[in-house]
């Protein structure tokens, strides 16, 4: 990895953290610690490993990102904003506001890129395992 790439990674991670801090502060609701701590992991995961298509969030062969920590959901919204899913800075500023595209606990079909409504803590883990099993079955059945 070049020095320029390391610098760009640092800028991206700091941007995720700053977006998270600002949104939580403006909403006066949530906890910035989780998103700040998870920012490096999210950046690497979303930019180097996940296969996804912001222009086609329903692409059938995409990888799914499930975040069950509702208090840290600004991390997911920031990643959707930064990776081109159509969330704007104004959407992030409206975090946890009534009828916003960033309502807090993410809900499927409400914001592009949100895969599932996880509800109570722990429910996301069960959903993610089920989604993984379903994907493995589909791949075994329909892949050449």
C-alpha positions in Angstrom: 0.0 0.0 0.0 1.4 3.4 -1.0 1.6 6.4 1.3 -1.1 8.1 -0.7 -3.4 5.1 -0.3 -2.8 5.1 3.5 -3.5 8.8 3.5 -6.8 8.3 1.6 -7.8 5.5 4.0 -7.1 7.8 7.0 -9.2 10.5 5.4 -12.1 8.1 4.7 -12.0 6.7 8.3 -11.9 10.2 9.8 -14.8 11.3 7.5 -16.9 8.3 8.7 -16.1 9.3 12.3 -16.9 13.0 11.8 -20.2 12.2 10.0 -21.1 10.0 12.9 -20.2 12.4 15.6 -22.0 15.3 13.9 -25.2 13.3 13.2 -25.5 12.0 16.7 -24.8 15.4 18.2 -27.3 17.2 16.0 -30.0 14.5 16.8 -29.1 14.7 20.5 -29.8 10.9 20.3 -27.5 7.9 19.9 -24.0 6.9 20.8 -21.0 8.1 18.7 -18.6 5.6 20.3 -19.7 2.5 18.4 -19.5 4.1 14.9 -16.2 5.8 15.7 -14.6 2.6 16.8 -16.1 0.6 13.9 -15.1 3.1 11.3 -11.8 1.4 10.2 -13.5 -2.0 9.9 -16.5 -0.5 8.0 -14.2 1.3 5.6 -12.1 -1.7 4.8 -15.1 -4.0 4.6 -17.2 -1.8 2.3 -14.3 -0.7 0.0 -12.3 -3.9 -0.3 -14.5 -6.9 0.4 -18.3 -6.3 -0.1 -19.6 -6.9 -3.5 -22.4 -4.5 -3.9 -23.9 -2.1 -6.5 -25.1 1.3 -5.3 -26.8 1.9 -8.6 -28.7 -1.4 -8.2 -29.3 -2.0 -4.4 -31.4 -5.0 -5.2 -28.8 -6.8 -7.3 -29.5 -10.5 -6.4 -25.8 -11.6 -6.1 -24.8 -8.8 -3.8 -23.2 -9.2 -0.4 -25.4 -8.2 2.5 -24.4 -5.9 5.4 -26.5 -6.4 8.5 -26.0 -4.1 11.5 -27.9 -5.1 14.6 -26.6 -2.3 16.8 -29.3 0.3 16.4 -27.4 2.8 18.5 -24.5 2.6 16.0 -26.7 2.7 12.8 -25.3 6.1 11.8 -22.2 4.1 10.7 -24.3 2.2 8.1 -25.9 5.5 7.0 -22.5 7.1 6.6 -21.2 4.1 4.6 -24.3 4.3 2.3 -23.7 8.0 1.8 -20.0 7.6 1.1 -20.4 4.6 -1.3 -23.0 6.2 -3.5 -26.4 4.9 -2.3 -28.0 8.3 -2.7 -28.1 9.4 0.9 -27.2 13.1 1.0 -25.6 15.1 3.7 -29.0 16.5 4.4 -30.3 13.0 5.0 -27.5 12.5 7.5 -28.3 15.8 9.2 -31.9 14.5 9.6 -30.7 11.4 11.5 -33.3 10.2 14.0 -35.9 12.7 12.8 -39.5 11.9 12.0 -40.0 10.7 8.4 -36.3 11.1 7.5 -34.4 8.6 5.3 -32.2 8.0 8.3 -34.7 7.2 11.0 -32.4 5.5 13.6 -32.9 1.8 13.7 -32.7 1.1 9.9 -35.7 -0.3 8.1 -35.7 -2.3 4.9 -37.5 -0.7 1.9 -37.1 2.7 3.6 -33.5 3.6 2.7 -31.6 2.1 -0.3 -29.0 -0.3 0.9 -30.6 -1.4 4.1 -31.0 -5.1 3.8 -33.3 -5.9 6.8 -35.0 -4.3 9.8 -33.2 -5.8 12.7 -35.3 -4.5 15.6 -34.2 -5.8 19.1 -30.5 -6.3 19.7 -29.4 -9.8 18.6 -32.2 -10.2 16.1 -29.8 -9.0 13.4 -27.4 -11.8 14.1 -30.1 -14.4 13.6 -31.3 -12.7 10.4 -27.7 -12.5 9.0 -27.1 -16.2 9.7 -30.4 -17.0 7.9 -29.5 -14.8 5.0 -26.1 -16.5 4.7 -27.7 -20.0 4.7 -30.2 -18.9 2.1 -27.4 -17.4 -0.1 -25.3 -20.6 0.2 -28.3 -22.7 -0.8 -29.1 -20.5 -3.8 -25.5 -20.5 -5.0 -25.3 -24.3 -4.7 -28.6 -24.7 -6.6 -28.2 -22.0 -9.4 -24.5 -21.3 -9.9 -22.9 -23.0 -12.9 
